[in-house]
Amino acid sequence: MFSISRYLNIRQAYGPTVSSDGSRVAFLTNITGIPQVWAVDYESGSSNLQWPEQLTFAEDRVMTVRYSPAKNDARLIYAHDIGGNENAQLPVCFVAPFSSRFGKGLFSRKPQHQC
């Protein structure tokens, strides 16, 4: 029999969203302990899968993530609670490019209000 702590340590990946061109998949995972946004390049039919890239490093959990539906728009919108208050609502949202190739520090805690 296993201890309860082993079951409480189970990690998840959930909430996938696909970029408008189908080349990238973003998702939430609590692999680091707090749900954050991760993304990975995707090529249909390819067996060459890479380890995903962590895109957010917030102190609070990210609750949702979605790619922009606009054609060739490489932005993600995501929301997280603040201090565990579970009050992530659409007006408190964040818009950012989906890849670190745009540089570090793009994920601000300051609401952009461009939802």
C-alpha positions in Angstrom: 0.0 0.0 0.0 1.2 3.5 -0.8 1.1 6.6 1.4 -1.4 9.4 0.6 1.5 11.8 -0.2 2.3 9.8 -3.3 -1.2 10.4 -4.7 -1.1 14.1 -3.7 2.1 14.5 -5.8 0.4 13.5 -9.1 1.1 16.1 -11.9 -1.3 17.0 -14.7 -1.3 18.5 -18.2 -4.6 20.0 -19.3 -6.4 22.8 -21.2 -4.6 22.5 -24.6 -5.0 25.2 -27.2 -3.6 25.1 -30.8 -2.1 28.0 -32.6 -4.1 29.3 -35.6 -1.5 27.8 -38.0 -1.5 24.5 -36.2 2.3 24.6 -35.5 2.2 25.0 -31.7 0.3 23.6 -28.8 0.1 25.5 -25.5 -1.3 23.9 -22.3 -1.4 24.2 -18.5 0.6 21.9 -16.3 1.5 21.8 -12.6 4.8 19.9 -13.3 6.6 22.7 -11.3 4.1 22.6 -8.5 1.9 25.6 -9.6 -0.1 25.5 -12.9 1.8 27.5 -15.6 1.6 27.9 -19.3 3.9 25.6 -21.4 4.1 25.2 -25.2 5.6 22.8 -27.7 6.1 22.9 -31.5 3.9 20.4 -33.3 4.4 19.0 -36.8 1.8 16.5 -38.0 3.2 13.1 -38.6 6.5 13.8 -37.0 7.9 11.5 -34.3 10.4 14.1 -33.3 8.8 15.6 -30.2 10.6 18.0 -28.0 10.3 18.9 -24.3 7.9 21.8 -24.0 9.0 25.3 -23.1 7.7 27.0 -20.0 6.2 30.4 -20.9 4.9 31.7 -17.6 6.6 31.9 -14.2 3.9 33.5 -12.1 3.8 33.1 -8.3 0.1 32.3 -8.7 -1.6 29.6 -10.7 -2.6 30.2 -14.3 -6.2 29.3 -14.7 -6.7 29.4 -18.4 -4.8 29.9 -21.7 -6.0 30.4 -25.3 -4.3 31.2 -28.6 -5.7 34.2 -30.5 -8.1 32.9 -33.2 -6.9 35.5 -35.7 -5.0 34.0 -38.6 -1.2 34.0 -38.1 -1.5 35.7 -34.7 1.1 34.2 -32.4 -0.3 35.6 -29.2 -1.7 33.8 -26.2 -4.2 35.2 -23.7 -4.0 33.8 -20.2 -5.4 34.6 -16.8 -4.4 33.8 -13.3 -5.6 34.5 -9.8 -3.7 36.8 -7.4 -2.8 35.5 -4.0 -5.0 32.4 -4.5 -8.2 34.5 -4.6 -9.6 32.5 -7.6 -10.9 35.7 -9.1 -9.4 35.5 -12.6 -12.0 37.1 -14.8 -11.8 38.2 -18.4 -11.0 41.9 -17.7 -7.9 40.7 -15.8 -6.1 39.1 -18.7 -2.7 39.0 -20.2 -1.6 39.0 -23.8 1.8 37.9 -24.8 3.8 36.3 -27.7 3.9 32.5 -27.4 7.6 31.9 -27.6 10.8 32.9 -25.8 12.2 33.8 -29.2 10.6 37.2 -28.6 12.7 37.6 -25.5 12.3 37.2 -21.8 10.2 39.2 -19.4 7.2 39.5 -21.7 4.7 38.0 -19.2 3.7 40.9 -17.0 1.4 40.7 -13.9 0.0 44.1 -15.0 -3.4 43.6 -16.7 -3.3 44.6 -20.3 -7.1 45.0 -20.7 -7.0 44.0 -24.4 -9.4 41.0 -24.2 
